[in-house]
Amino acid sequence: MIALTDEATGRTLARLTRENSVEENLETLRQYVLAFGRPMRVRTDRSTLFGQQISRALKELDIEWLQAESPQEPGLSTVFLETAWENLPGEFISARVRTLEGAVQYLDSVYLSRWNGPISAPAPGDAHRPLLAEHDLGAICCVVLPRTFLAARSILLDRTRYLISGVPNSVVSGEIRVEKRAGGELTARWNGKLVTLTRAGEQSPSPASPNKRHVSIPRKPGAPNRAWMNGFFSRDTPPIWKLYR
């Protein structure tokens, strides 16, 4: 379970995921900002998950990132998680939830609705800020992989070579920002402008030489030979002891 909780009100957005990965934490941040706006700051634990990609995303959203000194320091998020792990298993059993999909639906429609229900609407002094026009959440809340290209206009990514188009011919080298979005979709930007990545085609194997190519020619079946039967039954039969000698 991944959760973000507003310290001022206790309002929480939580998700059940198959793994606690960078991608899932970025998706949780994206959903929180869409639902509630940009907080002034986010406090997380000291997991290595937050060392690069998530800290970058927070910076691009103008959100201050604070690292907790101890596991208990994140505050109301810890309270929510501890309470949820204590109560949810029993509730899943009572509701006959047996799949991850069912658990996700129960968390969203029942548990979070009950948790956030008593929380009043944000006060006029709420510190959450709306998204600005330059905030592309899809490009921010994804895994960003900077790459350098040279005159060949190509980059290597996950052992695959991609050709770049959209960069002026006068530019012989530079940095591009590759954005690996949910589902594996790739987008790329040079100087903030979208460019196109095309997977380099694999060289097809050369055809085999005609004189080396093995050509199988079907054999024509011959006429049945029945001459061996002539006189078969008129031959003398040798004594049986000679057959076994």
BATORFI-623149 format. One line per 8 residues: number of its first residue (from 0); their letters; for each residue x, y, z of N, C-alpha, C, CB. Coordinates in steps of 0.05 Angstrom, whole numbers, plus 32768, in hexadecimal, padded with zeros to 4 digits. Glycine has a CB too. Layout:
BEGIN
NUM = a = X Y Z X Y Z X Y Z X Y Z | ...
% end
This chain:
BEGIN
0 = mialtdea = 8011 7FE8 8000 8000 8000 8000 8011 8019 8000 7FED 8000 8018 | 800B 802C 7FEF 8019 8046 7FED 8004 805B 7FF3 8026 804A 7FD0 | 800B 806E 8005 7FF8 8082 800E 8005 809D 8010 7FEC 807A 8029 | 7FF5 80B2 800B 7FFC 80CE 8010 7FE6 80DA 8020 8001 80DE 7FF4 | 7FEE 80E6 8037 7FDA 80F1 804A 7FE0 810F 804E 7FDB 80E2 8064 | 7FCB 811F 804D 7FCD 813C 8054 7FCF 813E 8072 7FB4 814B 8048 | 7FE5 814A 807B 7FE9 814C 8098 7FD5 815F 80A5 8005 8156 809E | 7FCB 8172 8096 7FB8 8185 80A2 7F9D 8179 80A8 7FB5 819D 8090
8 = tgrtlarl = 7F94 8166 8097 7F79 815C 809A 7F78 813E 809E 7F69 8164 8082 | 7F8C 812F 8096 7F8C 8112 8097 7F80 8106 807E 7F7C 8109 80AE | 7F78 8117 806A 7F6E 810D 8051 7F83 80FC 8043 7F64 8124 803F | 7F7C 80E5 8039 7F90 80D2 802F 7F88 80C7 8014 7F93 80BA 8043 | 7F9C 80C4 8003 7F99 80B5 7FEB 7FAC 809D 7FED 7FA0 80C6 7FD1 | 7FA1 8085 7FEA 7FB0 806C 7FED 7FAB 805A 7FD6 7FAA 805E 8008 | 7FBF 8049 7FCF 7FBC 8036 7FB9 7FC8 801B 7FC2 7FCA 8041 7FA0 | 7FBB 8006 7FBA 7FC7 7FEB 7FBD 7FD3 7FE4 7FA2 7FB1 7FD6 7FC5
16 = trensvee = 7FED 7FDC 7FA3 7FFC 7FD6 7F8A 800A 7FBB 7F8E 8010 7FED 7F83 | 8013 7FB0 7F78 8021 7F97 7F79 803D 7F9A 7F83 8021 7F8A 7F5E | 8049 7FB2 7F81 8064 7FB6 7F8B 8067 7FD3 7F93 8078 7FAF 7F75 | 807A 7FD8 7FA5 8080 7FF3 7FAE 8097 7FFD 7F9D 8088 7FF3 7FCD | 8091 8005 7F84 80A5 800D 7F71 80A5 802B 7F6D 80A0 7FFF 7F56 | 80B9 8035 7F60 80BB 8051 7F59 80A2 8059 7F48 80D5 8058 7F4A | 809C 8048 7F35 8085 804F 7F23 806B 8051 7F32 8083 8039 7F0D | 8066 803F 7F45 804D 803F 7F55 804C 8057 7F67 804A 8025 7F65
24 = nletlrqy = 8063 805F 7F73 8063 8077 7F84 805F 8090 7F73 807E 8079 7F93 | 806A 8091 7F5B 8065 80A8 7F4A 8047 80AA 7F42 8077 80A7 7F31 | 803B 8093 7F3D 801F 8092 7F36 800D 809C 7F4E 8016 8076 7F2D | 8016 8094 7F66 8007 809E 7F7D 8009 80BC 7F80 8012 8090 7F97 | 8021 80C7 7F7C 8024 80E4 7F7C 8013 80F1 7F67 8042 80EB 7F78 | 8012 80E6 7F4F 8002 80F1 7F39 7FE4 80F2 7F41 8006 80E1 7F1F | 7FDA 80DC 7F4C 7FBE 80DB 7F53 7FB8 80EE 7F6A 7FB6 80BE 7F5B | 7FCA 80F1 7F7D 7FC6 8103 7F94 7FC4 8120 7F8A 7FDC 8100 7FA9
32 = vlafgrpm = 7FD7 8128 7F78 7FD7 8144 7F6E 7FBE 8149 7F5E 7FF0 8149 7F5E | 7FB5 8135 7F4E 7F9D 8139 7F3E 7F85 813C 7F50 7F99 8121 7F2C | 7F84 812E 7F66 7F6D 812E 7F78 7F6C 8147 7F8A 7F6C 8115 7F89 | 7F84 814E 7F95 7F84 8163 7FAA 7F95 817B 7FA3 7F8E 8157 7FC3 | 7FA5 817A 7F8E 7FB7 8191 7F88 7FD3 818B 7F93 7FAC 81AA 7F94 | 7FE5 819F 7F8F 8001 819D 7F97 8005 81A6 7FB3 8013 81AD 7F84 | 800E 8194 7FC5 8014 819C 7FE0 802E 81AD 7FE1 8017 8184 7FF3 | 8032 81BB 7FF7 804A 81CB 7FF9 8063 81B9 7FFC 8048 81DE 8011
40 = rvrtdrst = 8060 81A3 800B 8076 8191 800F 806C 8175 8013 8087 819A 8028 | 807E 8162 800E 8078 8145 8012 808E 813A 8023 8075 8136 7FF7 | 8086 812C 8038 809A 811E 8049 8098 8100 8044 8095 8125 8067 | 80AF 80F4 803F 80B0 80D7 803A 80C5 80CA 804C 80B7 80D2 801C | 80C6 80B0 804C 80DB 80A2 805B 80F5 80A4 804A 80D4 8085 8061 | 810A 8097 8054 8124 8099 8047 8129 8082 8033 813A 8099 805B | 8114 8077 8028 8117 8061 8015 8126 806B 7FFC 80FC 8056 800D | 8136 805A 7FF0 8144 8061 7FD8 8131 8067 7FC1 8158 804B 7FD0
48 = lfgqqisr = 8118 805F 7FC3 8105 8064 7FAE 8102 8082 7FA9 80E9 8059 7FB6 | 8107 8093 7FBD 8102 80AF 7FBB 811B 80BF 7FB5 80F6 80BA 7FD5 | 8131 80B2 7FAF 814A 80C0 7FAC 814E 80CF 7F92 8160 80AD 7FAF | 8140 80C7 7F7D 8145 80D3 7F63 812C 80DA 7F54 8155 80C0 7F51 | 811C 80C6 7F4C 8105 80CC 7F3B 80EF 80DC 7F49 80FA 80B2 7F30 | 80E9 80D3 7F62 80D3 80E1 7F70 80DB 80FC 7F79 80C9 80D0 7F87 | 80F4 80FF 7F82 80FD 811A 7F8A 80FD 812D 7F72 811A 8118 7F97 | 8104 8122 7F5A 8103 8133 7F42 80E7 813B 7F3C 810F 8123 7F2A
56 = alkeldie = 80D4 8128 7F3E 80B8 812E 7F38 80AD 8144 7F4B 80A7 8115 7F39 | 80B4 8141 7F65 80AB 8155 7F78 80B7 8171 7F72 80B3 814C 7F95 | 80D0 8171 7F6A 80DC 818B 7F63 80CF 8197 7F4B 80FA 8187 7F5E | 80C8 8188 7F37 80BB 8193 7F1F 809F 819C 7F25 80BA 817E 7F09 | 8093 8192 7F3A 8078 819B 7F43 807A 81B1 7F58 8068 8184 7F4E | 8093 81BA 7F5D 8097 81CF 7F72 808D 81C6 7F8D 808A 81E9 7F69 | 8093 81AD 7F94 808C 81A2 7FAE 80A5 819C 7FBE 807A 8188 7FAB | 80A7 81A6 7FD6 80BF 81A1 7FE6 80BF 8184 7FEF 80C0 81B4 7FFE
64 = wlqaespq = 80D6 8178 7FEF 80D9 815C 7FF7 80E8 815B 8012 80E7 814B 7FE2 | 80DC 814E 8026 80E9 814B 8040 80EB 812D 8045 80D8 8159 8056 | 8103 8125 8050 8107 8109 8057 8103 8106 8075 8123 8100 804F | 80F5 80F1 807D 80EF 80EC 8099 8109 80E2 80A6 80D8 80D8 809C | 810C 80E9 80BF 8123 80E0 80CF 811E 80C4 80DA 812A 80F4 80E5 | 8105 80BD 80DE 80FE 80A3 80E9 80E5 8098 80DC 80FB 80A5 8108 | 80E0 807E 80DD 80C7 8073 80D1 80AE 807F 80DB 80C7 8055 80D4 | 80AE 8089 80F4 8095 8093 8100 8090 80B1 80F8 8096 8091 811E
72 = epglstvf = 80A4 80BE 80ED 80A2 80DA 80E8 808E 80E3 80D3 80BC 80E5 80E1 | 8089 80D3 80BE 8075 80DC 80AA 805A 80E4 80B4 8073 80C8 8095 | 8054 80DE 80CE 803B 80E8 80DA 8022 80D9 80D3 8038 8105 80D3 | 800E 80E8 80C8 7FF4 80DC 80C4 7FF5 80C6 80AF 7FE1 80F1 80BC | 8008 80C6 809D 800A 80B0 808A 8010 8096 8098 8020 80B6 8075 | 8022 8098 80AC 8028 8080 80BC 800F 8076 80CB 803F 8086 80D0 | 8000 8089 80D6 7FE7 8081 80E4 7FD4 8073 80D1 7FDA 809A 80F0 | 7FD1 807F 80B9 7FBE 8072 80A5 7FC8 8056 809E 7FBC 8083 808C
80 = letawenl = 7FE1 8053 8098 7FEB 8039 808F 7FE9 8024 80A5 8008 803B 8086 | 7FF0 802B 80BD 7FEE 8018 80D3 7FD2 8010 80D8 7FFA 8024 80ED | 7FBF 8024 80D7 7FA3 801E 80DC 7F98 800C 80C5 7F93 8038 80DE | 7FA0 8013 80AC 7F96 8003 8095 7F9F 7FE7 8096 7F9F 8011 807B | 7FB9 7FE2 809C 7FC3 7FC7 809D 7FB7 7FB7 80B5 7FE1 7FC7 80A0 | 7FAE 7FC5 80C9 7FA1 7FB7 80E0 7F84 7FB0 80D9 7FA2 7FC9 80F9 | 7F76 7FC1 80CA 7F5A 7FBD 80C5 7F53 7FAF 80AB 7F4C 7FD7 80C7 | 7F62 7FB5 8096 7F5B 7FAC 807B 7F5A 7F8E 8078 7F6D 7FB8 8067
88 = pgefisar = 7F6D 7F7F 8082 7F6B 7F62 807E 7F51 7F56 8088 7F82 7F54 808C | 7F48 7F5E 809F 7F2F 7F53 80A9 7F17 7F5C 8099 7F2A 7F5C 80C6 | 7F18 7F75 808F 7F03 7F7F 807E 7F02 7F71 8063 7F05 7F9D 8079 | 7F1A 7F6B 8058 7F1B 7F5B 803F 7F0E 7F40 8043 7F38 7F58 8036 | 7F13 7F33 805A 7F08 7F19 805F 7EE9 7F1B 8061 7F14 7F0C 8079 | 7EE0 7F2F 8070 7EC3 7F32 8073 7EB5 7F38 8059 7EBD 7F48 8087 | 7EC3 7F48 8048 7EB7 7F4F 802E 7EBD 7F3B 8018 7EC1 7F6A 8025 | 7ECA 7F24 8020 7ED1 7F0F 800D 7EE1 7F19 7FF5 7EB8 7F01 8003
96 = vrtlegav = 7EF4 7F2B 7FFC 7F07 7F35 7FE7 7F1E 7F22 7FE4 7F11 7F52 7FEF | 7F22 7F17 7FCC 7F36 7F03 7FC8 7F4B 7F0A 7FB2 7F29 7EE8 7FC1 | 7F48 7F20 7FA6 7F5A 7F28 7F90 7F64 7F44 7F95 7F4C 7F26 7F75 | 7F7B 7F4B 7F88 7F85 7F66 7F8B 7F72 7F7A 7F7F 7FA1 7F68 7F7D | 7F65 7F73 7F69 7F52 7F86 7F5D 7F3B 7F8C 7F70 7F47 7F7B 7F42 | 7F31 7F77 7F7D 7F1C 7F7B 7F91 7F25 7F8B 7FA9 7F11 7F60 7F9A | 7F3E 7F87 7FB1 7F48 7F96 7FC8 7F4B 7FB4 7FC1 7F63 7F8B 7FD1 | 7F54 7FB9 7FA8 7F57 7FD5 7F9F 7F3B 7FE3 7F9F 7F64 7FD6 7F83
104 = qyldsvyl = 7F27 7FD5 7F94 7F0C 7FE0 7F93 7F02 7FE5 7FAF 7EF9 7FCE 7F84 | 7F06 7FD3 7FC2 7EFD 7FD6 7FDD 7F0B 7FED 7FEB 7F01 7FBC 7FED | 7F25 7FF0 7FE6 7F34 8006 7FF3 7F29 8021 7FE9 7F52 8004 7FEC | 7F24 8023 7FCF 7F1B 803C 7FC4 7EFE 8043 7FCC 7F1D 803C 7FA5 | 7EED 8030 7FC9 7ED0 8035 7FCC 7EC6 8034 7FE9 7EC0 8023 7FBB | 7ED4 8024 7FF9 7ECA 8020 8015 7EDD 802D 8029 7EC6 8002 801A | 7EF6 8023 802A 7F07 802B 8040 7F0F 8048 803E 7F21 801A 8040 | 7F18 8052 8027 7F21 806E 8025 7F09 8081 8027 7F2F 8072 800A
112 = srwngpis = 7EF2 8078 801D 7EDA 8089 8020 7ED3 808C 803D 7EC2 807C 8011 | 7ED6 8077 804D 7ED0 8078 8069 7EE5 8089 8078 7ECE 805C 8076 | 7EFE 8086 8070 7F14 8094 807D 7F12 80B3 8078 7F2F 808A 8074 | 7F0E 80BA 805E 7F0D 80D6 8057 7EF2 80E3 805B 7F16 80D9 803A | 7EDD 80D3 8060 7EC2 80DE 8063 7EBF 80F4 8078 7EB0 80C8 8068 | 7EC9 80EF 8090 7EC5 8103 80A5 7ED6 811D 80A1 7ECC 80F8 80C0 | 7EE9 811C 808E 7EFB 8133 808B 7EEC 8149 807C 7F15 812B 807B | 7EEB 8160 8087 7EDD 8177 807B 7EEC 8180 8062 7ED8 818D 808F
120 = apapgdah = 7EDF 8190 8052 7EEB 819C 803A 7F03 81AD 8043 7ED7 81AC 802A | 7F17 81AF 8031 7F2E 81C0 8038 7F27 81DC 803F 7F42 81C0 8020 | 7F34 81E6 8053 7F2F 8202 805C 7F3B 8216 8048 7F3C 8207 8078 | 7F32 822F 8049 7F3D 8243 8036 7F5B 8245 8037 7F31 825E 803C | 7F67 823E 804D 7F84 8240 8050 7F93 8227 8048 7F8C 8247 806C | 7F85 8215 8039 7F92 81FC 8031 7FAB 8202 8020 7F7E 81EB 8020 | 7FC1 81F4 8026 7FDA 81FA 8019 7FDD 81EC 7FFE 7FF1 81F1 802B | 7FCA 81DB 7FF6 7FCC 81CF 7FDC 7FC8 81E3 7FC6 7FB7 81B8 7FD9
128 = rpllaehd = 7FD8 81E1 7FB0 7FD7 81F4 7F9A 7FCF 81E5 7F80 7FF3 8201 7F96 | 7FC1 81F3 7F6F 7FB9 81E6 7F56 7FD0 81E2 7F43 7FA3 81F7 7F47 | 7FCD 81D0 7F30 7FE1 81CB 7F1C 7FE2 81E4 7F09 7FDB 81B2 7F0C | 7FFA 81E9 7EFF 7FFE 81FF 7EEC 7FFE 81F4 7ED0 8018 820E 7EF2 | 7FFD 8205 7EBD 7FFC 81FD 7EA1 8014 81ED 7E98 7FF9 8215 7E8E | 802B 81F3 7EA4 8044 81E5 7E9C 8047 81CA 7EA9 805C 81F6 7EA2 | 8035 81C3 7EBB 8038 81A9 7EC9 802A 8193 7EB9 802B 81AC 7EE5 | 803A 8184 7EAB 8030 816C 7E9D 8035 8154 7EAF 803F 8168 7E81
136 = lgaiccvv = 801F 814C 7EBD 8022 8136 7ED1 802C 811C 7EC4 8008 8132 7EDF | 8023 8117 7EAC 802D 80FE 7E9F 804B 80FE 7E9A 801F 80FB 7E84 | 8056 8116 7E94 8073 8118 7E90 8082 811A 7EAA 8079 8130 7E7E | 8076 8124 7EBF 8084 8128 7ED8 8083 810F 7EE9 8077 813F 7EE8 | 806C 8102 7EEB 8069 80EB 7EFC 806E 80D1 7EED 804C 80EA 7F09 | 8085 80D0 7EE1 808E 80B8 7ED3 80AC 80B5 7ED7 8087 80B9 7EB4 | 80B7 809F 7ECE 80D4 809B 7ED1 80E2 80AA 7EBA 80DB 807C 7ED0 | 80F4 80BD 7EC2 8102 80CD 7EAE 811E 80C3 7EAC 8102 80EB 7EB7
144 = lprtflaa = 8127 80BF 7E93 8141 80B4 7E8D 8150 80C7 7E7B 813F 8097 7E81 | 8163 80D7 7E85 8172 80E9 7E73 8186 80D9 7E62 8181 80FE 7E83 | 8188 80E0 7E49 819A 80D3 7E37 81A9 80E8 7E26 818B 80BF 7E25 | 81C2 80E1 7E1E 81D2 80F2 7E0C 81D2 80E6 7DF0 81EE 80F5 7E17 | 81CD 80F7 7DDC 81CE 80EE 7DC0 81E6 80FC 7DB2 81B4 80F3 7DB1 | 81F1 80EE 7D9F 8207 80F9 7D8F 81FD 80FD 7D72 8220 80E7 7D90 | 8210 8100 7D60 8209 8106 7D44 81F8 80F0 7D38 8222 810A 7D34 | 81FB 80D7 7D42 81EB 80C1 7D37 81CE 80C3 7D3D 81F5 80A7 7D42
152 = rsilldrt = 81C6 80D6 7D4E 81AA 80DB 7D54 819C 80C2 7D5F 819B 80E5 7D3B | 81A9 80B5 7D72 819D 809D 7D7E 81A5 809B 7D9B 81A6 8084 7D6E | 8196 808C 7DAA 819B 8087 7DC6 8197 8069 7DCC 818A 8098 7DD9 | 81A3 8060 7DE1 819F 8044 7DEA 818E 8045 7E03 81BA 8036 7DEE | 8179 8035 7E03 8167 8034 7E1A 815D 8018 7E1D 814F 8048 7E16 | 8162 800C 7E35 815A 7FF1 7E3B 8164 7FDE 7E25 813B 7FEF 7E3D | 817D 7FE1 7E1D 818A 7FD0 7E09 817E 7FD2 7DEE 818A 7FB3 7E12 | 816F 7FE7 7DE9 8162 7FEC 7DCF 816B 8007 7DC5 8143 7FEA 7DD1
160 = rylisgvp = 8172 8008 7DAB 817A 8022 7DA0 8162 8030 7D93 8191 801D 7D8A | 8160 804A 7D99 814A 805A 7D8E 8156 8071 7D7E 8138 8065 7DA5 | 814A 8077 7D67 8151 808D 7D56 8141 80A5 7D5E 814D 8087 7D38 | 814D 80BD 7D5E 8140 80D5 7D66 813A 80E7 7D4E 8152 80E5 7D7A | 8122 80F0 7D4C 811B 8104 7D37 810C 811B 7D44 8109 80F7 7D21 | 8111 8133 7D39 8105 814B 7D45 811A 815E 7D50 80F2 8143 7D5A | 8133 8156 7D51 8149 8167 7D59 8155 8174 7D41 815F 8157 7D6A | 815A 818F 7D40 8165 819C 7D29 817F 818F 7D20 816A 81B9 7D2E
168 = nsvvsgei = 8184 818E 7D05 819C 8181 7CFB 81B5 818F 7D04 819B 8181 7CDD | 81B3 81A9 7D0B 81CB 81B8 7D13 81D5 81AF 7D2F 81C5 81D5 7D14 | 81C4 81A1 7D3E 81CB 8197 7D58 81D8 817B 7D56 81B2 8197 7D6C | 81F1 8179 7D5C 81FF 8160 7D58 8200 814F 7D72 821C 8165 7D4F | 81FA 815B 7D89 81F9 814B 7DA2 81E9 815B 7DB6 8216 8146 7DAD | 81E0 814C 7DCA 81D0 8159 7DDF 81C3 8146 7DF1 81BB 816B 7DD2 | 81B3 8150 7E03 81A5 8140 7E17 8187 813F 7E10 81A9 814B 7E34 | 817B 8128 7E13 815E 8126 7E10 8153 8119 7E29 8156 8115 7DF7
176 = rvekragg = 813B 811F 7E2F 812D 8114 7E46 8119 80FF 7E3D 811E 812B 7E56 | 811E 80E6 7E44 810D 80D0 7E3D 80FA 80CB 7E54 811D 80B6 7E36 | 80E0 80CA 7E4F 80CC 80C6 7E63 80BF 80AA 7E5F 80B6 80DC 7E62 | 80C3 8099 7E72 80B8 807E 7E71 809E 807E 7E81 80CC 8068 7E7C | 8088 807E 7E74 806E 8081 7E81 8062 8066 7E87 805B 8091 7E70 | 804B 8067 7E94 803D 804E 7E9C 8037 803E 7E83 8023 8054 7EAB | 803B 8024 7E85 8036 8012 7E6E 804D 8010 7E5B 801E 801B 7E60 | 8064 801E 7E61 807B 801C 7E50 807D 8031 7E3A 807D 8002 7E45
184 = eltarwng = 8069 8043 7E38 8069 8057 7E23 8081 806A 7E26 804F 8067 7E22 | 808F 8070 7E11 80A6 8082 7E12 80A0 809C 7E03 80BF 8074 7E05 | 80A7 80B2 7E11 80A7 80CD 7E03 80C2 80D9 7E09 8090 80DF 7E0E | 80CA 80EC 7DF8 80E4 80F8 7DFC 80E3 8116 7DF6 80F9 80EB 7DE9 | 80F4 8126 7E03 80F4 8143 7DFF 8111 814D 7DFC 80E6 8151 7E17 | 8114 815F 7DEA 812D 816D 7DE7 8128 818B 7DEA 813A 8167 7DCB | 8136 8197 7DFD 8131 81B4 7E04 8113 81B9 7E09 813A 81C6 7DED | 8106 81A6 7E16 80EA 81A9 7E1D 80D6 81A2 7E07 80E5 81C4 7E27
192 = klvtltra = 80E0 819D 7DEF 80CF 8197 7DD8 80CE 8179 7DD3 80D8 81A6 7DBF | 80B6 816F 7DCC 80B4 8153 7DC7 80C3 814B 7DAE 8096 814C 7DC4 | 80D1 8135 7DAF 80DE 8129 7D98 80D4 810D 7D95 80FE 812A 7D9B | 80DB 8100 7D7F 80D1 80E6 7D79 80E7 80D1 7D7C 80C5 80E4 7D5D | 80E0 80BB 7D8A 80F2 80A5 7D8D 80E8 808E 7D7C 80F6 809C 7DAB | 80F9 8083 7D6B 80F2 806C 7D5B 8105 8055 7D5F 80F1 8074 7D3D | 80FA 803E 7D65 810C 8027 7D6A 811B 8020 7D50 80FB 800E 7D73 | 8135 801E 7D53 8146 8018 7D3C 813F 7FFC 7D32 8164 801A 7D43
200 = geqspspa = 813B 7FFA 7D17 8134 7FE0 7D0C 814B 7FCC 7D0D 812A 7FE4 7CEF | 8144 7FB4 7D12 8159 7F9F 7D12 8160 7F97 7CF6 814F 7F87 7D23 | 817A 7F92 7CF1 8183 7F8A 7CD6 8179 7F6E 7CD0 81A1 7F8D 7CD4 | 816C 7F6B 7CBA 8161 7F51 7CB3 8178 7F3F 7CA9 814B 7F53 7C9D | 8177 7F26 7CAF 818D 7F14 7CA6 818E 7F12 7C88 8189 7EF8 7CB3 | 81A7 7F10 7C7D 81AA 7F0F 7C60 81A0 7EF4 7C56 81C7 7F13 7C58 | 8194 7EF3 7C3E 8189 7EDA 7C34 81A0 7EC6 7C2E 8179 7EDE 7C1A | 819A 7EAD 7C30 81AE 7E99 7C2C 81B6 7E97 7C0E 81A4 7E7D 7C35
208 = spnkrhvs = 81CF 7E91 7C08 81D9 7E8F 7BED 81CB 7E77 7BDF 81F8 7E8B 7BED | 81C5 7E7A 7BC5 81B6 7E65 7BB7 81C6 7E4B 7BB6 81B0 7E6D 7B9B | 81E1 7E4D 7BB3 81F0 7E34 7BB1 81F4 7E26 7BCC 820B 7E39 7BA4 | 81EE 7E35 7BE2 81F0 7E29 7BFC 81D5 7E21 7C07 81FE 7E3C 7C0F | 81C1 7E29 7BFA 81A7 7E23 7C04 81A0 7E06 7BFE 8192 7E36 7BF7 | 8196 7DF8 7C12 818F 7DDC 7C0F 8172 7DDB 7C05 8193 7DCC 7C29 | 816E 7DCF 7BEE 8153 7DCC 7BE3 814C 7DAF 7BE3 8152 7DD8 7BC6 | 8138 7DA8 7BF1 8130 7D8C 7BF2 811D 7D86 7BDA 8122 7D85 7C0D
216 = iprkpgap = 8123 7D72 7BCB 8113 7D6A 7BB4 8103 7D51 7BBB 8124 7D66 7B9A | 80EA 7D52 7BB9 80DA 7D3A 7BC0 80E0 7D23 7BAE 80BC 7D40 7BC0 | 80E3 7D0C 7BB9 80E9 7CF3 7BAA 80CF 7CE8 7B9F 80F8 7CDE 7BBB | 80D1 7CDF 7B85 80BA 7CD2 7B79 80B8 7CB6 7B82 80BC 7CD4 7B5A | 80A2 7CAE 7B8D 809F 7C92 7B96 80A1 7C7F 7B7F 8085 7C8F 7BA6 | 80B1 7C69 7B84 80B4 7C55 7B6F 809D 7C41 7B6F 80CE 7C45 7B73 | 809B 7C31 7B58 8086 7C1D 7B56 808B 7C06 7B69 8084 7C12 7B39 | 8077 7BFB 7B76 807A 7BE6 7B89 8087 7BCD 7B7B 8060 7BDE 7B96
224 = nrawmngf = 809A 7BC0 7B88 80A8 7BA9 7B7E 809C 7B90 7B8B 80C6 7BAA 7B84 | 808D 7B81 7B7A 807F 7B69 7B85 808D 7B50 7B7A 8062 7B69 7B7D | 80A4 7B52 7B6C 80B1 7B3A 7B60 80BC 7B27 7B76 80C7 7B42 7B4E | 80C2 7B32 7B8E 80CD 7B21 7BA2 80BA 7B0B 7BAB 80D6 7B31 7BBA | 80A0 7B0D 7BA5 808D 7AF9 7BAD 808C 7AE1 7B9B 8072 7B06 7BAF | 8098 7AE4 7B83 8096 7ACE 7B6F 80A4 7AB5 7B7A 80A4 7AD7 7B55 | 8095 7A9F 7B7B 80A0 7A85 7B84 80A5 7A83 7BA2 80B9 7A7F 7B76 | 809B 7A98 7BB2 80A1 7A98 7BCF 8096 7A7F 7BDD 8096 7AB1 7BDB
232 = fsrdtppi = 807D 7A78 7BD6 8070 7A62 7BE4 8078 7A46 7BD9 8052 7A65 7BE1 | 8087 7A45 7BC2 8090 7A2B 7BB7 80AC 7A24 7BC1 808F 7A2B 7B99 | 80BA 7A35 7BD0 80D4 7A30 7BD9 80D4 7A1B 7BF0 80E2 7A4A 7BE2 | 80EA 7A0B 7BF2 80EC 79F8 7C08 80F2 7A07 7C22 8103 79E3 7C02 | 80E5 79FD 7C36 80E9 7A09 7C51 8100 79FB 7C5F 80D0 7A08 7C62 | 8115 7A08 7C68 812B 79FB 7C76 8122 79F0 7C91 8143 7A0E 7C7A | 8130 79DB 7C9B 8129 79D1 7CB6 812B 79E7 7CCB 813B 79B9 7CBE | 8119 79E5 7CDF 8118 79FA 7CF3 8131 79FC 7D03 8101 79F5 7D05
240 = wklyr = 8140 79E4 7D06 8158 79E6 7D17 816E 79F6 7D09 8162 79CA 7D1C | 816E 79F7 7CEE 8182 7A08 7CE0 817D 7A26 7CE4 8181 7A02 7CC2 | 8164 7A2D 7CE8 815E 7A49 7CEC 8169 7A53 7D07 8140 7A4E 7CEA | 816A 7A41 7D1A 8173 7A49 7D35 8190 7A42 7D3A 8162 7A3C 7D4A | 819E 7A35 7D26 81BA 7A2D 7D2A 81CC 7A45 7D2A 81C3 7A19 7D16
% end
